[in-house]
Amino acid sequence: MVESAQDWPDWWNWELDCSNSHLVKRMIDRSFNETDLREMLQKAYSFHEQIGTGRFIVDTVHASHKWRVVVEPNATALVLIVVTAYPLD
């Protein structure tokens, strides 16, 4: 669990890429938008690596519910690709 801002990796501050078609479909299906997603990432309280994938699961809240956001850092382009987001409740 992340305890403070300094525990977050460098990629946490990279520009977000929210353009993949899977994410756009999930935004429609799950009734959230890019602004909501950015707010979720600002409210994130922990993250962990999804073993063997190069992706990370970010724990956050949205509309008073727990959510998870899956991200994939792209070190070549220095962008943080948002793969998907889903509620836990």
C-alpha positions as CSV (number, residue, x, y, z in Angstrom):
1,M,0.0,0.0,0.0
2,V,1.2,3.5,-0.9
3,E,1.7,5.6,2.3
4,S,2.9,8.9,0.9
5,A,3.4,10.8,-2.4
6,Q,7.1,9.9,-2.4
7,D,6.2,6.2,-2.6
8,W,4.6,6.7,-6.1
9,P,6.8,5.8,-9.1
10,D,8.1,8.4,-11.6
11,W,5.6,7.3,-14.2
12,W,2.8,8.5,-11.9
13,N,3.4,12.1,-13.1
14,W,3.6,11.3,-16.8
15,E,1.0,12.5,-19.3
16,L,-2.1,10.3,-19.4
17,D,-3.1,8.4,-22.6
18,C,-6.9,7.7,-22.4
19,S,-7.3,7.0,-26.1
20,N,-7.5,3.2,-26.4
21,S,-10.8,1.8,-27.7
22,H,-11.3,-0.6,-24.9
23,L,-11.2,2.2,-22.3
24,V,-13.5,4.4,-24.3
25,K,-16.1,1.5,-24.5
26,R,-15.7,1.0,-20.7
27,M,-16.3,4.7,-20.1
28,I,-19.6,4.4,-21.9
29,D,-20.6,1.1,-20.3
30,R,-19.7,2.2,-16.8
31,S,-20.9,5.8,-17.0
32,F,-17.7,7.8,-16.4
33,N,-15.6,10.2,-18.5
34,E,-12.0,11.3,-18.8
35,T,-12.6,14.1,-16.2
36,D,-13.9,11.5,-13.8
37,L,-10.9,9.2,-14.5
38,R,-8.4,12.0,-13.8
39,E,-10.2,12.8,-10.5
40,M,-10.0,9.1,-9.6
41,L,-6.3,9.1,-10.2
42,Q,-5.9,12.2,-8.1
43,K,-7.7,10.3,-5.3
44,A,-5.7,7.1,-5.6
45,Y,-4.6,5.6,-2.3
46,S,-2.6,2.5,-3.4
47,F,-1.3,0.6,-6.3
48,H,0.3,-2.8,-7.0
49,E,1.9,-4.4,-10.0
50,Q,-0.1,-6.9,-12.1
51,I,2.6,-9.6,-12.1
52,G,4.1,-10.3,-15.5
53,T,2.1,-7.8,-17.5
54,G,3.9,-4.5,-17.1
55,R,0.6,-3.1,-15.8
56,F,-0.4,-1.7,-12.5
57,I,-3.7,-1.8,-10.6
58,V,-4.5,1.6,-8.9
59,D,-7.0,1.6,-6.0
60,T,-9.2,4.7,-5.8
61,V,-12.7,6.0,-5.2
62,H,-15.4,7.5,-7.5
63,A,-18.9,8.6,-6.5
64,S,-18.4,7.2,-3.0
65,H,-17.5,3.7,-4.3
66,K,-14.2,1.9,-4.5
67,W,-12.7,1.6,-8.0
68,R,-9.7,0.1,-9.7
69,V,-7.9,1.7,-12.6
70,V,-5.5,-0.4,-14.7
71,V,-2.5,1.5,-16.1
72,E,0.5,0.7,-18.2
73,P,3.6,3.0,-18.2
74,N,5.2,3.5,-21.6
75,A,8.8,4.4,-20.8
76,T,9.7,5.1,-24.4
77,A,7.0,7.8,-24.9
78,L,6.9,8.8,-21.2
79,V,3.1,8.4,-21.1
80,L,0.8,6.5,-18.7
81,I,-1.7,4.5,-20.7
82,V,-5.0,4.0,-19.0
83,V,-6.2,0.5,-19.9
84,T,-9.5,0.3,-18.1
85,A,-11.3,1.2,-14.9
86,Y,-14.0,-0.7,-13.0
87,P,-16.0,-0.4,-9.8
88,L,-15.4,-2.9,-7.0
89,D,-18.8,-2.7,-5.5
